[in-house]
């Protein structure tokens, strides 16, 4: 199944996507939470809720609604740096022996179709095509790889838009990864059962103004989804609605000669086979 989050009177609403239409889950069943994270935390069987929505809900055209970030307020957004060897190499680094983890804040997220903001304080604004993992159930501490994938609810597209000069001001990357409206997320979530285990074997691309900038396969990730979950479980509790962003392949703007920076008026697309197409125009940061 495929789910999305859209806005109604400014508030996020959880919906099932069926072809070119969506069906609001709460409209079809008043007991269904209106928020994806809330539904996952409550243990709602969203597959069953989706089937009921298809039978009883009212359809509306997907193209007619304004989308929100897929999980509007994740408890945790954990990102991986350097998780494709060619990307590590183009940045002058060796293959990492352990993931380069960093966090994003929910305030950095931006929905499909919504403008990503070129910050006032920088012109070095880069794109990063990434696979996002949405956790469906609490992951017990010290979960092993063999059990890790059962806790994944589904997958989506992410654009880890990065302000490179701020990222390099400190050994920790957090400051360059958390500008407002720089984390593209969506447009929809594809449930894990629709894809190969761990979302392997999927082509992943970024396109800037229609030109292919990154072109790789999720098989190229150094740390797989199951390995990443197991490594995180050594340290912390992953909870329903948490998001793991799995790193980007080679071809980012800062590694090109000359560098390619996104500017106002550009459009950046993240396309992951069988998962979706995330598109964001780029605009100057609002006053």
N, C-alpha and C positions, 0 to 999 in steps of 0.2 A: 504494500500500500504506500501511498504518498500523502504526506500531510504538509500543511503550510500554516503560517500565522499572518493574518491580515488585520487591518484597522477598521473598527466601526465606532464612529463618534470619538475617535482618538484613542480608543482602548484596543489592545490586542485581542484577537479572537482566533481560536484553534479551528481549523477546517480540514476536511478531507479533500484531496484533489482527485478528480476523475476526468481525465481527458482535458478539455478546455474549460471545465467547470469546477466550482468548489461547492462544498456543502458544509455549513456551519454545524459542528457537532453539538453544541449546546442548544441550538434551535431545534435539532432533531430529537434531543434527549436532555431535558432540563437538569438531569443529574450529572451530566458530563461537564467537567471544568472547562472554562473558557481559555485556559492558559496551558501550554504544553508542559512546562515544568511542573505546574500544580497537578496536572493529570498524571504525570509519571510518579511524582512523590506520593500521590494518593493510591498508587497501584492500580489505576484504571486500565482495563483491558482495551487498549485503543484500537486493536484490530477488530474486536467485537463491536465497539462503538462506531467504528467506520462502516462496518457492514449495516448496522442499524440506520446510520445516517443515509446510506445509499437507498435504503428502502423507504424511509419516512421523511427525509429532509428535502428542503427546497434548494434547487440549484441556482447558482448565479454565475455569470461569466467571470472566469479568473482574470481576464484582461480588464474588467471594469472596477477592480478593487485596488486599494493601495496596500502593499505588503509591509509587514514589520520584520525585524530580525527574527529568525526562526524560533529561537529561544530568547524571548525579550529580556529576561533577567537571569542568566545562568548563575548558579552559585559559584562555579569556578570555570574559567576559560584557561586551559593549560595548553601552551603552544610548544612545538618542537622547532629548534633551529638546526640547520645543517643535516636534515634527515634524508637527503639525496646526495650520493657521493659526488656527482658532477657539480652540484651547487656548492658543496664544501670546497671542491677543487678550484672552482672559478673565484672563490673568495680567498684563495691562498691558504686553505687549511687542510689538514689531513682528515681522513675518515675518523669521525669521533668514536670513542670506545663506549661512551655513555651519552644519552640524549642531552642536548643543550635546552633544558626546559626554561620557559619564562611564562609569565602570566599576562593576560589581557583583562581589562576591566569591562563590565557590561556597558559603561558609558561610551566606549569606543565603537560600539557596533553600529552598523548601518544596513538598511534593508536593500534587497534587490530593487533596482529601479530608482533608488534614492541617491542623491549626489554624495560622493565621497569628497571630503573637504581638503583642498590644498591649503596647508597652514599659512598664516600670515608670516610666520617667522622662518620659513624655509622654502626652497624651490626643489629640494632633493627628495621628491616624493615618488616612491617606488611601488611596484605591484608584486604580489606573490600568490600564485595559484596553489591552493591547498585543499585537501580533503578534511572535512570536519566529522568527528565522531560524537554522537549524542548518547550519553549513558542512560539506560532505561531503568536499572535497578541498582541499589546500593552494592558496591563491590567490596566484599569483605577484605580486610587487611590480609596481606600475604597470599592473595589469590595467585595461582600459578597460570602459566600461559595456556595450558590445556583447557582450563575452565574460563578463561577471560572473556571470550567472545559472547558467552551467553548473557552478559550484562549490557551488551550494546543494543540500543533500540533501533538506531538507524544512522544514516550518513547524509551529509549535505556538502555544499560548496562553501569555500571561505576564501576571501582575499585579504591576506595579512598585509595591508598597505602600510608601508614603513617610511618614516621620516629619517633618512639615513644619517644626516649630520648629527641629529639628536641621539640616534642610536649609538653613534660612535663617541659620544661625549663621556661615556662611562662604560666600564667593563660589563655591567649589567645592561641588557638591551631594553629593559622595561620602558624607559622614558621615550624611546623612539617608536614604540609599538602601541602607545595608548592615547594618541591624540584623538579628540572627538571625531566621530564619523569617519574612521579609517579602517574598520573591521567589517568588510562586506560579508554577509551571512545569509544564505538562502539560495534560491527562492523557496525550496521545498526540502523535506526530509523523505528519503526513500528507506523503508524499513529494511532491516538487515536480511530478512528472509528473501528479499528480491535480488540480492547480490551474492557473489561468491564470498565465502567466509573471510572476514577481514577486509572486504572490498578490494580484493586483489585483482590484478589483470585489467584495470581500467585505464584508458587513455585520459590524461590530464593536460589541459592546455590553458595558456592565457593568450588573449588577443587584444592588442592595443590599437584602437581605430581600425580594426579588421585585420591587422598584421599579426601573424603568429609570433609570439615572443618566447613562450615556453611550450615544450611538447615532450611529454614523458609518459610513463606508465606507473601506476601505484605499486607494481612489482619492484620498482627501482628503489623503494624506500629502504633505508638502512635498518631502521627499527620498525617492525610491523605493528599493526594495531594490537594484536594480542600480547606482543612483547612489551609494548609501551604501557598497556594497562597493568601488566604484571609488575613492571618496574615502579610504576606509580603506587601500586598497592603495597609495596614495601615501606612506603613513607606515609601515605595519607589515605583517607577514606574517600573514594569517589561516590558521588550521590546522584540520584535521578535528576536529570536535566543538566548535569555538568557536561562540558564540551571539551574535547581534545582536538587540537588543530595540528595536523600531522606533518607539517613542513613543506617546503617548496622545492621544485627541481631547478636545474640550471636555466639561465636565460634572463635573470633579473636585470633591471635597468642599470644598476650601479656597476655591474660587471662588464658592460659593453664599452666599446671604444668608437666614438665618444659615448659617455653615459647617456642613457635615455631616461628622462624624468617625466612623470605625468604632469600635465598642465591643465588649466581651466579650458573646457571645451572638448577635452578628450573623452573617450568612452573605453572602459576596460571591461573585458569579459573573461570569466573563468568558466571553462567548459569541462565537465567530468562525465565521461561516458556512463550512461545509464543512471546518472545521479541528477544532472541538471545543468542549466546555464545561468550563471549569476552575472548580471550586467549592472554597472554603475557609471553614470556620467561623473566627470570630475568638475568641481566648481571651486571658486575661491571661498575660503572660510567666511561665513556670514559675520556681520558686525555684531 
